[in-house]
Amino acid sequence: MPIPKPTEITLSQVEAKSPDEIQNLLATHGVAIIALDDISTLDRNNAVNSTKFYQNANAIFDGHSIEEPTLLEKLMVKKFKARKAPDAASGMIHQYFTPIHHLLHSSKTLMSIFDTLTGGTTIYAPNRLRISHRFKFNDNSLHIEGKNIFEVKDDTIKLLPGDIACIAGIAGQRRFVFWDMNGADLKPIYDLWVANGSKNWTQPDPIWMQQHYGGRRKMVTVDCSKKPYLILWSESTPHEIACSPSLSAFISPIEKFDTKIITKNTMTSYHPPEFEGLTRHETNLLACCYNMPGFTWPSGKKAYAFCHSRAYGFYMKRLRERYTKTNSQGRLTYQQRIIDIGTIDQHSVEYQNKLRDRGIVLPSIAFADTTPNFVVDILSLPEQTLRNYGFIPTTVSNKKHANSIISAGFNH
């Protein structure tokens, strides 16, 4: 049984005019939106034009290539023609550390927002892009993120703000669907949370939500045709994965760099062999040099740079020999490798000296003779971006805001 469509609200109801207004909007509605006015339309267009959508996939395919979208398709997303590409149905673009991401990290507004929310200097993990070419509601994607959602004190139930997640609307019409719980009686959903195991429960049934909180399902559509916007929300806010004709980037602030070491037992064929023995953070640094993901996404789930594991069988006949292997049963299977299409020779003494002069630190495997040339010229990036992602080690004092902790976010 379908539930009623969400009520459309105006952008002004949840829009912050400055970073200082974001905390109050999050506390009131669970959502806050702010324009990145310091990024011009021209700079946005140039970054979008420079960002490849299928470079990684095309490097893996043998004799089969996916046509890159035109700038018009990327900016006027309704004109985007869906490709037969890995994860095309979900709109996920497996390109990381792209010119789009670099442009966003050049925004002083963005930096100020997250530094204000964390009460310190924010650090980030690489994440990917998403494109969707139509409006579509997805009731069953309704979920709540975070572990500690409620606070009960003196018989009063409060919704904890939880971590703050973020997406950047780059182009098109970016829609966000959420349930505004401001002033609501939280006992029904609290009782449901307890009955379903508390910390392990994240997905309320949309029909149940409609029965108990009818009229609170809202949607806001952000016009990103001229400039990017940030959409931030408290993870305890019930929200949905919204489809709309838009191009988005996931911004993933994190509390600290993950120093857990990758062992042989935790590796899969979806990880390049070079990852073994590195920390998760070091895999991010290495992978960014190739527009690839590290060992995990910011959410902690194991990442992949090409396609979902359920789909790799479909692509096996289309892969270069470099990305296959014979398993113990003698069958040909998939094996991710570092992309080998780079033109930046990081093996040269001159390049390594320049990295050293700028204080850039990479795992030693990056310079092994068997490691392919870089795709990304790390030296071309501004110091702010390099510090944000940890290429230049620094002592980070990342104090948690009393009511807000930044998280990796969920891929909406």
N, C-alpha and C positions, 0 to 999 in steps of 0.2 A: 504494500500500500504506500503510494508516494506521499510525501509530506509537502505542505505548501512551500512555494518558492520563498526564498528569503526576502525580507523587506529591504529595498534599496535605501541607503542613507547617503547624504551628500558628503563629499570629501571634507568639507569644513568642520563637520562634527568630530572628526578624529585627526585632523591635521594640526601638526605642531608648526609654529612659525619660527621657533628656535629650539635648540637642543634642550634648553631649560624647561620647556613645556612637556617634554615627552613623558617624564615620570608620572605626572598628574594624569595624563591621558591613559597611560597603561593602568594606573590604579583605578580609574573610573570605568573605562570600557574594555580594558584588556588589549587594546590595539592603539597604535600611534603611527601616523604616516608623516613623512617630512620630505620636502623637495631638496635635491642636491643642486642648489642654485649656482654653486661655484663650478659646475661642469657645463660648458657651453654645448649648444646643439652641434656645432661643427666638430668639437673634440669628441663628443659622443659618437657622431657619424663616422669619424675617422677610426675610432677604436673598434666599432662594430665592423667596419669594412675590413680591418686588419685581422680580425679574429676568424680563424678557420673553424668550421663546424665538424668536418669529417677528415681532418688530417691524420689523426691516429688510426681510424678505421682504414683509410686508403693505404696507409703504410703497411697494414697487416694483410690486406687483400692481394690476391695474385690475379692480375688481368681483369679485375672487376673494380671499378671506381665509382664512388658516389659523387655526384655533381654538387659542388659547393653552391649554396644559395647566393643570389645576387644581393646587393645592398638594398634594393627595393623590397625584396622578400623579407629581409631581416628587419627593416624599419616599418614597412606597412605589412604587418604580419598576417593580415587576412589574405594576402596574396601569396603567402608561403605555400609551396608545393611539397607535400610530404614525400620524403625519400624512402626507399627501401634500405633502411639503415638500422644498425643495432639499436634497440630500445626506442625506435621511432614512435611506437604506439604511446609511450609515456612522455615523449617529448624530451627525454634526457639527452643532452649533448655531452659526450665524453671527452671534453677538452677542458683542461685545468690551467690556472696560472696564465690566463690569456690577456691580450691587450685590454679587453673590457674590464677584467679584474684589476689590472694595473691602474686604469683610469679611475676606478672607484676609490682605490687606495690613495690616489692623489688628492682626493677631496678633503679639505680641512674640516668641512662640515661633518663628514662621516667619522673622521678621527675624533672630533670633539664629542660627537654623540656617544660613542662607545667608551671613550675615556671618562665621560661624565657618568655613565651608567655603572661602570665598574669601579669608579673611584680610584683609578690608577692608569697605567699604560697598557693598552690592550694589545694582545697578540692574536694571531689568526692561523687557521689551518686552511689549506687549499680546498676548493669545492668546485662544482661544475655548473653548467648552464642548463636552461630548459626553455624550449619553445613550444607554444601551443597556438594553433591557428583557428580555433573556434571557441565559442562560449558553450560550456557544458557544466551542469551541476552534478556533483558526485556525493549524494547523501551518505552513502555507506563509508565514505572516507572520514566521517566525523571522528575526531579523536582528541584526547587531552594528553599532552606530553608532561614529563616530569614525574618524580616519585612522591614527593611530599606536596600534596595538592591542597589539603585543608588544615586549618588550625581550629581547635575547639578550646575555648576558654570561657569559663563562667557560663556554660550552656549556650554560648554564642559561637556560631560556625562562620568562619571567615575563609575566603578563597585566597590561598597564598599566591603571590605573584609568580613565584617560581623563576626559572631561567627565562631569558629574553631571546627569542629567535628572530631571524631577519632574512628577508629577501629584498633584492633590488630590482625594481621594474626598470628595464632598460629602454624598451620601445613597445609601442602598441598600447593596448588597453588592459592593464593588469588588475584583475579582480581578486578580492579576498572575501571569503565567507566565514563568518564567525557567529557565535552565540553570545550576545551581550548580557552578562549575568549581573550587571549593576543593579543593586536593590532587590535581587531575587531571594526567595526563600531557599536556602541551600540545603535544607535538611533532606529532601528527597534524593538529590544527587549524592550527598554525603553518605546516606544510608546505602545507596546502590554501590558506592565505592567500597564501603566496608564489607558489604555482602559478597563482593567479587574479589576479595583478597587485597584490597587497598593498593599497595605499591605495585602490584603486577597488573592492575586494571587500568586501561587507557582508552577503551572504545565504548562509549555509551551508545545504545541503539537509537538511531534518529527518530524512530516512531515514539519511543519512550520519552525522548527529549521533547518532542512536539506535544505530547500529552501533559507533561509537567511544566514545560517552559515555552508554550506556544507564544508566538509573537516576538520572541527574542532572537530568532535566526535573522541575521543581518548580512548585507553585502555592501561593499564599497568598491567602486571601479575607478581606477586611477589612470588618467590620461598621461602616458609617458611619451607622447609623440615629440615633445620638444626637449625634455630633460629627464634624467633618472629620478626615481623616488625610492626611498627606503620604506618598507612596510615592516614594522616591528610589532611583536605581540608577546604577551606573557604566555608561557607554555601551559599554564593552568586554564587558559581560555579555551573552551571547546571551539574547534575550528575544523575546516574541511580543506581538501586539496582541490583548489578551484582551477578550472580550465577557462582560459580566455585568450584571444588573439594577442599574444605578447611574447616578448623575449625577456627572460629573467636571469639574474645571476644570484647564486647563493653566497651570502657573506657569513663567514663562520668564525666569529670570535671565540676564543677558548681561554680557559683559566690558566693552563700551563702546557708546555710542550710535553708530549708523551715520551718518556724515556724507557718504556718497556721494550726489551730486546726481542727481536724476531728469531725464533728457533726453527729448526728444520721441521719439527712436529706441527708448527702452526702455519707453515707455508702451504699454499695450494698452487695448482697449475695456473691460476689467474694472477700470480705474482711473479715478477722477474726473479731469477735465481740470485741476482745481485742484492736482493733485499735481506737475505739470510745473514744474521749476525749484526744487522743494524738496529738502531732503536726505531720506533715508529716515526718519531720526528725526523730522523735521518732519512727514512724512506721518502718522506714528504719532500725534503730538500733535494734529494736525488731525482725524484720523479718530476718535480717542477721544471727541471732543466730540459724535460722532454714533453711538457704539456700533459703529463700523465698524473694519475692519482698515486698516493703512497699506499702503504699496506692496508690502512683503513680510511673510511670516510670520517669526517669530524664526529659523526654520531657514534663511532666505535664499531660499526659493522664493517666487515671485510670488503674492500673496494675491488672493483674490476675496471679495466681500461677499455674494454671492447664491447662485450655483450653479456647478458645474464647467462648463468650456467645452464639454464633450461634451453637456451637458444643456440649454444655453440655447435651442436650437431648439425644444424641447418647450414652453418657457415663453413664447416670443415673442408668441403670441396673447393672453397673459394680462397683458402688461406695460402700464404707463402710458406714454403717448407720451414723457414726460420721459426714460425709460430706453431709448429707441431712437434710431437714426440711420440715414440712407441712406448706404451705402458708395459707393465709386467705381464699382461696377458697377450702381448703382441699386437694390440690394437692401436691404431693411430688416434691420438687425442690432442687436445689443445695445450699449448704451453706459451704463456705470455713471456715476451721478451721486451727489453728496452727498445723503443723505436729507433731505427737505424737510418733515418733520413736527414740527420742534422748536418749543418755546415760549419758549426762553431767548434774549432779544434781546441778543446780544453786541455789536450795532452801537451801542448807546447809550453816550453819554459816561460815564454813571454806572457802567455795568457795566465798562467798560474802565478806569476809574479804580480800581475795586475790585480788578481783576486786577493792576494796577500796584502797588497798595498791598501786595499779598501776594507780589509778586515773581514772578508767573506770566508767562511769556513764550510767546507763540504766533506762528506765522508770520503776516505781515501779511494774507495772503489770507483768513484767518479772519474779518476785519472788512470785507471788500469788500461793497459793496451787493448784489452778485449771489450772495454766499454765504448759504445758508439759515441760519435761527436754529439755535442749538445745541439738541441733544436732551438733553445732559448739562450740568447746572449745575456747572461746574468749581469755582465758589466754594464749593460745599457740601461739597467733599472735604477730608479732613484733610491737613495739611502732609506727613505721612509718605508718603501715597500720591502726592501731587504731586511730591515729591522722588524717590521710587522710579522714577517714569516719566519724569522730566526736565522736567516743567512748570516747576519752579523750578530753574533752572540752579545747579549747585554743583560745586565741585572734588571729584572722586571719586578717592580713593586706593584702587584695587581690586587689591590685591596678590594674586597667585595663590598658593593654598595649594601647598605643595611636592608634594603628591600628588593635587591635585584642582582642576579648573577647572570652573566652572559653565557650562552651555550652555543653548541655547534648548530643547533636547529634541525628541523626535519625538512626533507626535500619536497616542498609544496609546489 
